[in-house]
Amino acid sequence: MTTTTQNPKRGRPSWFIRFWAIVRYEMLWNIRKKKFLGILIAVFVIATLVLIIPIISSRSSGVAITANPNYAITFGGTGFVFLLFAIGIAANSISSEFESGSIVPLVTKPVSRTMIFLGKLFGAFIVLVVSYVILYSYITVASVALYGPQNNLQYMPVIVVGSIISTFIWVSLLFAVGSLSKNTIMTVIMTIILFLAVFFAGPLISLYSQPSPALNYVPGTGSSGMILAGNGTSVSGGTDNIGVNIVNYALYPSANVTYYKYNLTAITAGETSLPIIGILYTEPTSLIALRSLAVAAAYIAGFLIVAWIALKRTQILE
């Protein structure tokens, strides 16, 4: 009888191959989700409405719409759009693995929990980058078609990067809540509640207590001011406007943003603007750009650390 010897064990796949397998799994899972595709369509519908409503209004009123060469570069997105993208990509990225039980076979493979976490995060990042590149390419083309030739289009990549960072605040929060709760519905509800609290609290504080610098340190639009050197360009100093704030600094590097004090009791019927009674404070555009970026980075890092620690310490019964 002859005996045959088996080949030695196959070598373990490299770190990159294992990591990319998780990234690919996360990207395909996101792309195939009907929820994500629905949100992507909704975002394009919202962008289209924002683009064409002024056109419709001008035609109904008989007043010709004026060319706006800076329309595309000031189209920096809104907190609601950032939240929609975050929910579509990350709402159940972590929690669904526990709800479906798929986390068990996943952790039995030759991958660490840190690699799973980073792979999911990077997969979400790639999907988000592709989505925003498509969205802002559409906005740029539509802006040229509707509002004439556009200026400073070389800064559009900055707007895209800023929107990605702004969205990642909510992505990282969803990762953190999902890792802690292991429940998708609870993750989405808690995130939406926090978003609504910030969304309504900021304007109310600004309206009744005047623009406060403290608003620039919470996710959202922040305090609103004006660049007088930029033909009255409006500026919002919060994390929702990172890209636009960086562009404002590039265009007006030595300018200051002025924050005004308003007299709400002096408002009369038919007024379209709040009556100004004085200047509260001023800030350079450089400070606003760097602060909005730094605040966003701090939130993202804090939420992701919480998510990573929660995932690492979770007991998984096989």
For each residue, the residues with C-beta under 8 A, 3 or more apart:
1:
2:
3:
4:
5:
6:
7: 10
8:
9:
10: 7
11:
12: 110
13: 17 18 110
14: 17 18
15: 18 19 115
16: 19 20
17: 13 14 20 21
18: 13 14 15 21 22 109 110 111 115
19: 15 16 22 23 111 115 118 119 122
20: 16 17 23 24 119
21: 17 18 24 25 111 119
22: 18 19 25 26 111 115 116 118 119 120 123
23: 19 20 26 27 119 122 123 126
24: 20 21 27 28 123
25: 21 22 28 29 119 123
26: 22 23 29 30 93 119 120 122 123 124
27: 23 24 30 31 123 126 127
28: 24 25 31 32
29: 25 26 32 33 123
30: 26 27 33 36 88 89 123 124 127
31: 27 28 36 127
32: 28 29
33: 29 30 36 37 88
34: 37 38
35: 38 39 88 91
36: 30 31 33 39 40 88 89 127
37: 33 34 40 41
38: 34 35 41 42 88
39: 35 36 42 43 84 85 87 88
40: 36 37 43 44 88 131
41: 37 38 44 45
42: 38 39 45 46 84
43: 39 40 46 47 81 84 85 131 135
44: 40 41 47 48 135 138
45: 41 42 48 49
46: 42 43 49 50 80 81
47: 43 44 50 51 81 135 138 139 142
48: 44 45 51 52 142
49: 45 46 52 53
50: 46 47 53 75
51: 47 48 54 55 139 142 143 146
52: 48 49 55 56 146
53: 49 50 56 57
54: 51 57 58 65
55: 51 52 58 59 65 146
56: 52 53 59 60
57: 53 54 60 61
58: 54 55 61 63 64 65
59: 55 56 62
60: 56 57
61: 57 58
62: 59
63: 58
64: 58
65: 54 55 58 147
66:
67: 147 148 149
68: 71 143 147 148
69: 147 148 149 150 151
70: 73 74 150 151 152
71: 68 74 75 143 146 147 150
72: 75 139 140 143 144 150 153 156
73: 70 150 151 152 153 155 156 159 244 247
74: 70 71 244
75: 50 71 72 136 139 143 159
76: 159 162 163 240 241 243 244
77: 81 82 159 163 166 240 243
78: 81 82 240
79: 82 83 166 195 198 199 219 220 221 240
80: 46 83 84 199
81: 43 46 47 77 78 84 85
82: 77 78 79 85 86 163 166 167 169 170 240
83: 79 80 86 87 170 191 192 195
84: 39 42 43 80 81 87 88
85: 39 43 81 82 88 89 128 131 132 167
86: 82 83 89 90 91 167 168 170 171 173 174 191
87: 39 83 84 90 91 170 174 188 191
88: 30 33 35 36 38 39 40 84 85 91
89: 30 36 85 86 93 124 127 128 171
90: 86 87 93 124 170 171 174 175 178
91: 35 86 87 88 95 174 178 184 187 188 191
92: 95 96 99 178 184 187
93: 26 89 90 96 97 120 124 174 175 178
94: 97 98 120 175 178 179 182 307 311
95: 91 92 98 99 178 179 181 182 183 184 187
96: 92 93 99 100 102 184
97: 93 94 100 102 103 106
98: 94 95 101 103 182 314
99: 92 95 96 182 183 184
100: 96 97
101: 98 104
102: 96 97 105 106
103: 97 98 106 107 316
104: 101 107 108 316 317 318
105: 102 108 109
106: 97 102 103 109 111 116
107: 103 104 111 113 116 316 318
108: 104 105 318
109: 18 105 106
110: 12 13 18
111: 18 19 21 22 106 107 115 116 119
112: 115 116
113: 107 116 117 311 312
114: 117 118 308 312
115: 15 18 19 22 111 112 118 119
116: 22 106 107 111 112 113 119 120 311
117: 113 114 120 121 307 308 311
118: 19 22 114 115 121 122
119: 19 20 21 22 23 25 26 111 115 116 122 123
120: 22 26 93 94 116 117 123 124 175
121: 117 118 124 125 175 304
122: 19 23 26 118 119 125 126
123: 22 23 24 25 26 27 29 30 119 120 126 127
124: 26 30 89 90 93 120 121 127 128 171
125: 121 122 128 129 164 168
126: 23 27 122 123 129 130
127: 27 30 31 36 89 123 124 130 131
128: 85 89 124 125 131 132 164 167 168 171
129: 125 126 132 133 160 164
130: 126 127 133 134
131: 40 43 85 127 128 134 135
132: 85 128 129 135 136 160 163 164 167
133: 129 130 136 137 160
134: 130 131 137 138
135: 43 44 47 131 132 138 139
136: 75 132 133 139 140 156 159 160 163
137: 133 134 140 141
138: 44 47 134 135 141 142
139: 47 51 72 75 135 136 142 143
140: 72 136 137 143 144 150 153 156
141: 137 138 144 145
142: 47 48 51 138 139 145 146
143: 51 68 71 72 75 139 140 146 147 150
144: 72 140 141 147 148 149 150
145: 141 142
146: 51 52 55 71 142 143
147: 65 67 68 69 71 143 144 150
148: 67 68 69 144
149: 67 69 144
150: 69 70 71 72 73 140 143 144 147 153
151: 69 70 73
152: 70 73 155 247 251
153: 72 73 140 150 156
154: 157
155: 73 152 158 159 247 250
156: 72 73 136 140 153 159 160
157: 154 160 161
158: 155 161 162 243 246 247 250
159: 73 75 76 77 136 155 156 162 163 243 244 247
160: 129 132 133 136 156 157 163 164 243
161: 157 158 164 165 242 243
162: 76 158 159 165 166 241 242 243 244 245 246
163: 76 77 82 132 136 159 160 166 167 242 243
164: 125 128 129 132 160 161 167 168
165: 161 162 168 169 239 242 293 296 297 300
166: 77 79 82 162 163 169 239 240 241 242 243 296
167: 82 85 86 128 132 163 164 170 171
168: 86 125 128 164 165 171 172 296 300
169: 82 165 166 172 173 219 239 296 299 300 303
170: 82 83 86 87 90 167 173 174 191 195 219
171: 86 89 90 124 128 167 168 174 175
172: 168 169 175 176 299 300 303 304 307
173: 86 169 170 176 177 191 194 299 303
174: 86 87 90 91 93 170 171 177 178 187 188 191
175: 90 93 94 120 121 171 172 178 179 303 304 307
176: 172 173 179 180 303 304 306 307 310
177: 173 174 180 181 186 187 190 191
178: 90 91 92 93 94 95 174 175 181 182 183 184 187 307
179: 94 95 175 176 182 306 307 308 310 311 314
180: 176 177 306 307 310
181: 95 177 178 186 187 190
182: 94 95 98 99 178 179 314
183: 95 99 178 186 187
184: 91 92 95 96 99 178 187 188
185: 188 189
186: 177 181 183 189 190
187: 91 92 95 174 177 178 181 183 184 190 191
188: 87 91 174 184 185 191 192
189: 185 186 192 193
190: 177 181 186 187 193 194
191: 83 86 87 91 170 173 174 177 187 188 194 195
192: 83 188 189 195 196
193: 189 190 196 197
194: 173 190 191 197 198
195: 79 83 170 191 192 198 199 219
196: 192 193 199 200
197: 193 194 200 201
198: 79 194 195 201 202 218 219 220
199: 79 80 195 196 202 203 220
200: 196 197 203 204
201: 197 198 204 205
202: 198 199 205 206 215 218 220 221 222 238
203: 199 200 206 207 221
204: 200 201 207 208
205: 201 202 208 209 212 215
206: 202 203 209 210 211 212 215 223 224
207: 203 204 264
208: 204 205 264
209: 205 206 212
210: 206 261 262 280
211: 206 215 223 224 225 259 260 280
212: 205 206 209 215 223
213: 216 217 223 281
214: 217 218
215: 202 205 206 211 212 218 220 221 222 223 237 238
216: 213 222 223 237 238 288 291 292 295
217: 213 214 295
218: 198 202 214 215 222 238
219: 79 169 170 195 198 238 239 240 296 299
220: 79 198 199 202 215 238 239 240
221: 79 202 203 215 224 236 238 240 241
222: 202 215 216 218 236 237 238 239 240 241 292
223: 206 211 212 213 215 216 236 237 238 259
224: 206 211 221 234 235 236 237 259
225: 211 234 235 237 257 258 259 260 282 283
226: 232 233 234 235 257 258 260
227: 230 232 233 235 248 252 255 256 257 258 285
228: 232 255 256 258
229: 252 255 256
230: 227 233 248 251 252 255
231:
232: 226 227 228
233: 226 227 230 248 252
234: 224 225 226
235: 224 225 226 227 241 244 245 248 257 285 288
236: 221 222 223 224 240 241 244 245
237: 215 216 222 223 224 225 241 245 257 283 288 291 292
238: 202 215 216 218 219 220 221 222 223 241 292 295
239: 165 166 169 219 220 222 242 292 295 296 299
240: 76 77 78 79 82 166 219 220 221 222 236
241: 76 162 166 221 222 235 236 237 238 244 245 292
242: 161 162 163 165 166 239 245 246 289 292 293 296
243: 76 77 158 159 160 161 162 163 166 246 247
244: 73 74 76 159 162 235 236 241 247 248
245: 162 235 236 237 241 242 248 249 285 288 289 292 293
246: 158 162 242 243 249 250 289 293
247: 73 152 155 158 159 243 244 250 251
248: 227 230 233 235 244 245 251 252 255 285 288 289
249: 245 246 252 253 285 286 288 289
250: 155 158 246 247 253
251: 152 230 247 248
252: 227 229 230 233 248 249 255 285
253: 249 250 285 286
254: 284
255: 227 228 229 230 248 252 284 285
256: 227 228 229 282 283 284 285
257: 225 226 227 235 237 282 283 284 285 288
258: 225 226 227 228 279 282
259: 211 223 224 225 279 280 281 282 283
260: 211 225 226 276 278 279 280
261: 210 276 277 278 279 280
262: 210 274 275 276 277
263: 266 267 274 275 276 277
264: 207 208 267 274
265:
266: 263 275 277
267: 263 264 271 274 275
268: 271
269:
270:
271: 267 268 274 275
272:
273:
274: 262 263 264 267 271
275: 262 263 266 267 271
276: 260 261 262 263
277: 261 262 263 266
278: 260 261
279: 258 259 260 261 282
280: 210 211 259 260 261
281: 213 259
282: 225 256 257 258 259 279
283: 225 237 256 257 259 287 288
284: 254 255 256 257 287 288
285: 227 235 245 248 249 252 253 255 256 257 288 289
286: 249 253 289 290
287: 283 284 290 291
288: 216 235 237 245 248 249 257 283 284 285 291 292
289: 242 245 246 248 249 285 286 292 293
290: 286 287 293 294
291: 216 237 287 288 294 295
292: 216 222 237 238 239 241 242 245 288 289 295 296
293: 165 242 245 246 289 290 296 297
294: 290 291 297 298
295: 216 217 238 239 291 292 298 299
296: 165 166 168 169 219 239 242 292 293 299 300
297: 165 293 294 300 301
298: 294 295 301 302
299: 169 172 173 219 239 295 296 302 303
300: 165 168 169 172 296 297 303 304
301: 297 298 304 305
302: 298 299 305 306
303: 169 172 173 175 176 299 300 306 307
304: 121 172 175 176 300 301 307 308
305: 301 302 308 309
306: 176 179 180 302 303 309 310
307: 94 117 172 175 176 178 179 180 303 304 310 311
308: 114 117 179 304 305 311 312
309: 305 306 312 313
310: 176 179 180 306 307 313 314
311: 94 113 116 117 179 307 308 314
312: 113 114 308 309
313: 309 310
314: 98 179 182 310 311
315:
316: 103 104 107
317: 104
318: 104 107 108
